Amino acid sequence: MSRPAKSIFLIAGEASGDLHGANVVRAIRRMDPDIAVTGIGGAHLRDAGMETLIDASALSVVGITEVIAHLPVIFSSLAAVKRALRERRPDLVLLIDYPDFNLRVARMAKGLGIPVFYYISPQIWAWRENRVRTIARRIDHMAVILPFEADFYKKHGVPVTFVGHPLMDTPLGAEVPRERPLEGPAVIGLLPGSRTGEIRRLLPVMIESARRIAEHSPATRFLLSRAPGVEASLLRALLPEGFPVEIADDLSDVFRQAALVVAASGTVTLQSAIQGIPMIIVYKVSPISYRLGKWLIKVPHIGLINLIAGRKIVPELIQDEADGPNIAQTALRMLGDPLLLQTMRNDLLEARRILGGPGASERAARIALSFLEHRP
């Protein structure tokens, strides 16, 4: 009698985790096509062949008060995951970022004797560092994508591997960054994020800044990126009638043309950095979430690219600073200084080098398969 196919239960609760998880699933399937993958994810994971029990879009929120509003959905999803783990008894639970949800799932899995592999570390080095003790109890192996994270986990006795950054496995990471004209009419990319809440908070101030920039420099063009899973109708509803903003369905179209991007803090800032595109990072949550976060967060920057570089190489406009006048003033200052733009581009490409070369997805897949090899 042939042994049953091995199975993995995977949870990616956000858009970036869906993308990176899909690349790991494809790598796993290349190494062992018979492995079944089930769990929580989005379109990318479905395209990679994962059976989706819950769509990740139902869980993707940011900010403390925003999470509270979604608690009924979150708790019902946790209950569904618990039932699935008991009924399916997968050989491995593979968790991707999304820590408040996934660390609870890790506890369930450990209680059932299922090994837990965590890919893409929660940013506990930024806040709630005490959660490393919880991770040490519940996680069998941590794969990190930022080089300084490995030292953090080693210091706390957690088995860890730095696998490199998965963005370097994408077509964007494979592209050679191209030079852009530093003078003449500019194209500015507007990247308001992938979550409905952050789009509603950030896109209006981005548009206000675009209006002000256009008043000063009428030849400037604006490209608005529509992230995967975001309805174009949401963006159009927030755009003022008659203002010339082009909606781009493919982020690479923005990157090919933009001399500068205004980007929501998150993965898209690393995507911009990989292409050496100067940027302004903006971040805005509810006032309560911001006050709590300011009290808890321990790192000097919110932008991942600034954290990787160890210094502020691109400007960050946070909360009240993230308004139309400030964004416009910062953008016009940058566009009016070609030397500043070139220096920033060089710094971004140096930070790209720190992220490592391609292969993160393959290395994470091999770690996952190593757990399956030892399951009966």
Backbone torsions as a table, in degrees:
resi	resn	phi	psi	omega
1	MET	NA	131.5	179.7
2	SER	-76.7	147.9	-179.9
3	ARG	-72.3	149.4	178.2
4	PRO	-65.7	152.0	178.5
5	ALA	-62.3	142.2	176.5
6	LYS	-73.0	155.7	-176.9
7	SER	-136.8	150.5	178.7
8	ILE	-125.1	136.2	172.4
9	PHE	-105.5	118.0	-172.2
10	LEU	-117.4	138.5	177.0
11	ILE	-128.0	118.6	172.5
12	ALA	-127.4	107.1	-171.9
13	GLY	-91.1	-1.3	-176.6
14	GLU	-135.4	167.2	-174.3
15	ALA	-61.0	-43.0	-178.7
16	SER	-67.2	-38.5	177.6
17	GLY	-65.8	-34.6	176.3
18	ASP	-61.6	-44.5	179.7
19	LEU	-64.6	-50.2	-176.5
20	HIS	-70.6	-36.2	177.5
21	GLY	-63.4	-37.6	179.1
22	ALA	-62.3	-39.0	178.7
23	ASN	-66.7	-36.0	176.9
24	VAL	-67.8	-42.7	179.5
25	VAL	-61.2	-42.5	177.9
26	ARG	-61.9	-41.0	179.0
27	ALA	-64.9	-41.5	177.5
28	ILE	-61.2	-44.6	-177.5
29	ARG	-66.8	-31.5	176.0
30	ARG	-65.3	-34.7	-178.6
31	MET	-83.0	-32.7	-180.0
32	ASP	-150.5	93.9	-175.3
33	PRO	-64.6	-16.0	-174.8
34	ASP	-85.6	-6.8	-176.8
35	ILE	-73.4	131.4	178.2
36	ALA	-93.4	136.9	-179.9
37	VAL	-125.6	127.6	-178.6
38	THR	-133.6	155.8	172.6
39	GLY	153.0	-145.9	-178.0
40	ILE	-110.5	127.8	179.5
41	GLY	-171.6	-168.7	-179.0
42	GLY	-124.2	-152.1	-172.6
43	ALA	-63.4	-38.1	-178.5
44	HIS	-63.9	-44.5	179.6
45	LEU	-67.7	-36.8	176.1
46	ARG	-62.9	-42.7	178.7
47	ASP	-63.3	-28.9	178.6
48	ALA	-80.5	-5.2	175.3
49	GLY	105.6	9.8	179.6
50	MET	-81.9	137.6	172.0
51	GLU	-77.8	117.1	-175.4
52	THR	-94.8	114.6	177.1
53	LEU	-82.8	-35.4	178.9
54	ILE	-137.3	135.4	178.2
55	ASP	-79.1	134.5	-175.1
56	ALA	-63.8	-24.0	-177.8
57	SER	-60.7	-25.3	179.9
58	ALA	-71.5	-18.3	-173.8
59	LEU	-110.0	-9.5	-169.8
60	SER	-83.5	98.2	176.1
61	VAL	-136.7	160.6	179.8
62	VAL	-134.7	143.8	-179.5
63	GLY	100.1	144.9	-174.0
64	ILE	-66.9	-48.8	-179.2
65	THR	-67.9	-32.1	178.4
66	GLU	-65.7	-39.3	177.9
67	VAL	-63.5	-40.7	-179.8
68	ILE	-57.0	-41.1	-179.4
69	ALA	-65.0	-24.0	-177.7
70	HIS	-99.8	9.7	-174.9
71	LEU	-57.3	-40.8	179.2
72	PRO	-58.1	-43.1	178.3
73	VAL	-65.2	-42.5	-178.6
74	ILE	-62.8	-45.9	-178.1
75	PHE	-68.4	-37.2	177.8
76	SER	-67.2	-34.1	177.6
77	SER	-68.9	-39.6	176.6
78	LEU	-61.8	-40.7	178.6
79	ALA	-63.9	-39.7	179.1
80	ALA	-65.9	-38.7	178.2
81	VAL	-65.1	-42.3	-179.9
82	LYS	-60.2	-43.7	177.7
83	ARG	-62.1	-43.3	-178.3
84	ALA	-63.9	-40.5	179.7
85	LEU	-65.1	-40.0	-180.0
86	ARG	-67.9	-40.3	-176.1
87	GLU	-78.7	-39.6	-173.3
88	ARG	-90.7	-27.3	-178.4
89	ARG	46.0	63.7	179.9
90	PRO	-64.6	162.3	179.9
91	ASP	-81.6	-18.1	-179.1
92	LEU	-155.6	141.6	168.1
93	VAL	-105.3	123.3	-179.3
94	LEU	-113.0	113.4	-176.3
95	LEU	-106.9	138.6	-178.6
96	ILE	-123.7	111.2	177.6
97	ASP	48.9	-139.9	173.9
98	TYR	46.1	61.0	-162.6
99	PRO	-69.2	-41.6	-174.5
100	ASP	-60.4	-36.8	177.1
101	PHE	-78.6	-49.0	-170.9
102	ASN	-70.2	-30.7	177.8
103	LEU	-69.9	-27.3	173.0
104	ARG	-70.6	-39.3	176.6
105	VAL	-64.4	-38.4	178.9
106	ALA	-59.6	-39.7	177.9
107	ARG	-63.3	-42.5	177.1
108	MET	-59.1	-47.1	-176.7
109	ALA	-63.2	-44.0	179.8
110	LYS	-62.7	-37.0	177.4
111	GLY	-63.5	-25.1	178.6
112	LEU	-96.6	2.8	179.2
113	GLY	77.0	22.0	-179.3
114	ILE	-98.6	126.7	179.4
115	PRO	-65.4	150.7	-175.7
116	VAL	-124.1	122.9	176.4
117	PHE	-114.0	124.4	-177.7
118	TYR	-108.4	122.1	179.7
119	TYR	-113.7	127.4	-176.5
120	ILE	76.4	97.4	-172.9
121	SER	-63.3	141.9	165.4
122	PRO	-59.5	150.8	-176.9
123	GLN	-84.5	56.2	-178.4
124	ILE	-72.6	-16.3	174.2
125	TRP	-69.9	-16.1	179.0
126	ALA	-91.3	-37.1	179.4
127	TRP	-160.0	157.5	-178.4
128	ARG	54.8	50.7	-178.1
129	GLU	-61.6	-25.1	-179.1
130	ASN	-62.9	-15.8	178.7
131	ARG	-67.6	-10.8	178.7
132	VAL	-62.4	-29.3	177.6
133	ARG	-67.9	-38.3	175.8
134	THR	-63.9	-43.6	178.8
135	ILE	-61.3	-42.1	-179.6
136	ALA	-60.6	-33.0	-180.0
137	ARG	-79.1	-33.2	-167.6
138	ARG	-106.9	-16.1	-174.0
139	ILE	-110.1	131.8	179.0
140	ASP	-84.4	-30.3	177.4
141	HIS	-157.2	139.1	177.9
142	MET	-113.7	127.5	173.5
143	ALA	-106.5	120.8	-175.7
144	VAL	-109.4	155.2	-174.4
145	ILE	-117.1	-2.3	175.3
146	LEU	-117.3	133.3	-169.3
147	PRO	-60.6	-35.0	-177.0
148	PHE	-73.4	-15.8	-178.1
149	GLU	-68.9	-31.8	-177.6
150	ALA	-62.2	-43.9	179.3
151	ASP	-62.8	-37.7	179.2
152	PHE	-59.9	-48.3	-177.1
153	TYR	-72.3	-35.9	176.7
154	LYS	-60.5	-39.7	179.6
155	LYS	-60.7	-28.8	-178.3
156	HIS	-102.8	11.4	172.9
157	GLY	74.7	23.0	178.9
158	VAL	-96.4	127.2	176.1
159	PRO	-56.8	125.2	-171.3
160	VAL	-145.4	148.7	173.8
161	THR	-136.2	129.1	170.5
162	PHE	-83.8	115.9	-174.9
163	VAL	-102.2	-4.3	-173.6
164	GLY	93.1	171.5	-176.5
165	HIS	-92.6	131.2	-175.9
166	PRO	-66.4	-19.9	176.5
167	LEU	-61.7	-24.2	178.8
168	MET	-73.4	-9.6	175.8
169	ASP	-90.7	-9.0	-177.3
170	THR	-86.4	162.8	175.2
171	PRO	-53.9	-32.7	178.3
172	LEU	-62.8	-42.0	179.4
173	GLY	-69.1	-26.5	-179.8
174	ALA	-80.6	-20.6	-178.6
175	GLU	-71.0	143.8	173.4
176	VAL	-82.1	122.4	179.9
177	PRO	-56.9	133.2	-177.5
178	ARG	-101.6	148.6	176.4
179	GLU	-67.0	147.6	177.8
180	ARG	-124.3	146.3	177.5
181	PRO	-62.5	135.4	-177.8
182	LEU	-97.9	-0.7	179.5
183	GLU	-133.2	164.0	179.7
184	GLY	92.2	-177.6	-179.4
185	PRO	-57.6	133.8	-174.4
186	ALA	-102.4	154.4	167.2
187	VAL	-109.6	127.6	179.4
188	ILE	-113.7	128.4	176.4
189	GLY	-90.5	136.4	175.9
190	LEU	-110.7	116.2	-173.7
191	LEU	-122.0	86.8	-172.5
192	PRO	-84.5	3.9	176.5
193	GLY	103.8	-172.8	-174.6
194	SER	-119.0	-7.2	-179.0
195	ARG	-99.9	141.5	-177.3
196	THR	-56.9	-44.1	-177.7
197	GLY	-61.7	-46.2	-178.4
198	GLU	-70.3	-32.6	176.2
199	ILE	-63.6	-43.6	179.7
200	ARG	-64.6	-32.3	178.9
201	ARG	-79.4	-39.1	-169.3
202	LEU	-94.8	-36.6	-174.6
203	LEU	-62.0	-42.0	178.3
204	PRO	-58.4	-39.8	-179.9
205	VAL	-74.0	-30.9	174.6
206	MET	-64.1	-42.2	179.6
207	ILE	-66.7	-39.5	176.6
208	GLU	-60.5	-42.3	177.9
209	SER	-65.0	-37.3	178.9
210	ALA	-63.1	-39.7	177.3
211	ARG	-58.5	-46.2	-177.6
212	ARG	-66.7	-39.7	177.9
213	ILE	-64.4	-42.2	-179.2
214	ALA	-64.7	-33.8	176.6
215	GLU	-63.8	-36.7	-179.3
216	HIS	-81.6	-35.8	-175.3
217	SER	-137.6	84.0	-172.1
218	PRO	-61.3	-21.5	-178.1
219	ALA	-79.5	-8.0	-178.2
220	THR	-65.3	135.4	174.5
221	ARG	-104.6	151.2	-179.1
222	PHE	-126.4	128.6	177.0
223	LEU	-114.3	123.6	-179.7
224	LEU	-101.8	120.2	-178.4
225	SER	-82.4	129.2	173.8
226	ARG	-101.2	108.4	-178.4
227	ALA	-67.3	154.0	176.8
228	PRO	-55.3	135.9	179.2
229	GLY	88.3	-8.7	179.1
230	VAL	-92.6	127.4	179.9
231	GLU	-72.6	134.5	177.8
232	ALA	-59.9	-30.4	-179.3
233	SER	-63.0	-33.6	177.1
234	LEU	-62.8	-45.6	-180.0
235	LEU	-65.2	-45.2	-177.6
236	ARG	-62.7	-35.3	-179.7
237	ALA	-64.8	-24.8	-178.3
238	LEU	-96.1	-5.0	-179.2
239	LEU	-91.0	134.8	176.9
240	PRO	-69.4	142.5	-177.4
241	GLU	-63.2	131.0	175.0
242	GLY	89.4	-10.6	-179.9
243	PHE	-81.3	129.8	-171.6
244	PRO	-79.2	87.1	174.0
245	VAL	-121.1	127.9	178.3
246	GLU	-92.4	133.9	176.1
247	ILE	-91.8	125.1	179.9
248	ALA	-108.2	121.8	179.7
249	ASP	-80.7	-16.5	-178.5
250	ASP	-117.7	117.7	-178.2
251	LEU	-58.1	-33.7	-179.5
252	SER	-62.6	-28.3	175.7
253	ASP	-63.5	-39.4	177.2
254	VAL	-65.1	-46.7	-176.7
255	PHE	-64.8	-32.3	-179.6
256	ARG	-67.2	-25.8	-173.1
257	GLN	-109.7	-27.1	-168.4
258	ALA	-76.3	136.5	170.0
259	ALA	-87.8	-19.0	-176.4
260	LEU	-157.7	144.3	173.7
261	VAL	-125.8	147.6	170.3
262	VAL	-106.7	114.5	-165.9
263	ALA	-127.1	138.4	170.4
264	ALA	-62.8	139.7	179.2
265	SER	-59.6	131.4	-179.5
266	GLY	150.3	-160.2	-175.0
267	THR	-58.0	-34.5	-175.8
268	VAL	-62.7	-25.2	177.4
269	THR	-69.3	-34.5	174.8
270	LEU	-70.4	-37.3	176.9
271	GLN	-61.2	-40.6	176.8
272	SER	-65.2	-42.3	-178.1
273	ALA	-63.7	-39.1	-179.8
274	ILE	-59.0	-31.2	177.6
275	GLN	-92.0	3.0	177.9
276	GLY	68.6	30.4	-177.0
277	ILE	-94.7	117.7	176.5
278	PRO	-55.1	148.0	-173.7
279	MET	-149.5	163.5	167.7
280	ILE	-119.2	122.1	179.3
281	ILE	-91.4	130.0	178.1
282	VAL	-122.8	148.7	-176.3
283	TYR	-149.7	131.9	-177.2
284	LYS	-152.9	125.3	173.8
285	VAL	-130.1	-174.2	178.1
286	SER	-64.6	153.6	-179.4
287	PRO	-55.7	-39.7	-179.6
288	ILE	-67.0	-45.2	178.5
289	SER	-58.7	-40.3	-177.9
290	TYR	-66.4	-45.4	-178.7
291	ARG	-63.5	-41.9	177.8
292	LEU	-64.8	-44.0	-179.6
293	GLY	-63.2	-40.4	-179.8
294	LYS	-62.5	-33.4	179.0
295	TRP	-73.5	-34.3	-173.6
296	LEU	-91.4	-32.9	-172.1
297	ILE	-73.8	134.7	-172.6
298	LYS	-108.2	-8.4	-175.3
299	VAL	-91.5	155.3	-174.7
300	PRO	-78.1	-15.2	-177.7
301	HIS	-133.7	156.1	173.0
302	ILE	-100.2	-22.8	-178.7
303	GLY	-75.4	125.5	-178.5
304	LEU	-57.6	-38.4	-176.6
305	ILE	-68.1	-33.0	175.4
306	ASN	-70.1	-36.5	177.1
307	LEU	-65.5	-41.8	179.5
308	ILE	-64.8	-41.7	-179.7
309	ALA	-72.6	-21.0	-178.1
310	GLY	79.6	12.0	178.0
311	ARG	-163.7	167.3	-177.7
312	LYS	-83.9	101.4	178.4
313	ILE	-98.3	-17.9	173.4
314	VAL	-129.4	148.6	-177.8
315	PRO	-70.4	147.9	176.1
316	GLU	-121.4	126.1	175.6
317	LEU	-114.5	113.2	-169.5
318	ILE	-115.0	134.6	173.6
319	GLN	53.4	-112.5	-175.7
320	ASP	-65.2	-26.2	177.6
321	GLU	-71.3	-21.0	-177.5
322	ALA	-84.9	68.5	176.9
323	ASP	-124.4	169.4	-175.2
324	GLY	-55.4	-49.9	-179.4
325	PRO	-60.2	-43.5	-178.8
326	ASN	-66.3	-43.4	179.4
327	ILE	-62.6	-45.2	-179.2
328	ALA	-62.6	-45.5	-179.2
329	GLN	-61.8	-42.8	179.7
330	THR	-65.1	-44.0	-179.5
331	ALA	-63.8	-44.5	-179.0
332	LEU	-65.1	-37.0	177.0
333	ARG	-63.6	-42.9	-179.4
334	MET	-66.9	-46.5	-177.6
335	LEU	-66.8	-24.0	179.1
336	GLY	-86.3	3.0	-177.2
337	ASP	-130.7	85.7	-178.3
338	PRO	-56.1	-35.2	179.4
339	LEU	-65.4	-40.6	176.9
340	LEU	-60.9	-44.6	179.6
341	LEU	-62.8	-41.6	-179.4
342	GLN	-67.9	-39.4	177.5
343	THR	-63.4	-43.1	178.7
344	MET	-63.5	-41.9	177.7
345	ARG	-58.6	-46.0	-179.9
346	ASN	-62.5	-40.9	179.3
347	ASP	-65.6	-38.3	178.8
348	LEU	-65.7	-40.6	179.6
349	LEU	-69.1	-29.9	174.3
350	GLU	-68.5	-39.8	176.3
351	ALA	-64.9	-35.1	175.7
352	ARG	-57.6	-41.3	-179.3
353	ARG	-60.4	-37.6	-179.0
354	ILE	-63.9	-28.5	-178.3
355	LEU	-68.5	-14.3	179.4
356	GLY	88.2	175.0	-179.8
357	GLY	-88.4	-170.3	179.8
358	PRO	-70.1	165.5	175.5
359	GLY	118.5	-0.4	-178.8
360	ALA	-59.2	-43.7	-177.4
361	SER	-64.6	-41.4	178.1
362	GLU	-63.3	-43.5	-178.4
363	ARG	-66.9	-40.0	176.7
364	ALA	-64.7	-39.4	178.8
365	ALA	-62.1	-39.7	179.8
366	ARG	-66.2	-36.8	176.3
367	ILE	-63.9	-44.3	178.6
368	ALA	-59.5	-45.7	-178.7
369	LEU	-65.6	-30.0	179.8
370	SER	-64.2	-31.4	175.4
371	PHE	-69.6	-39.6	-177.8
372	LEU	-68.5	-31.0	-179.4
373	GLU	-63.0	-27.2	-176.3
374	HIS	-99.4	3.6	176.2
375	ARG	-85.8	141.7	-179.5
376	PRO	-67.0	NA	NA
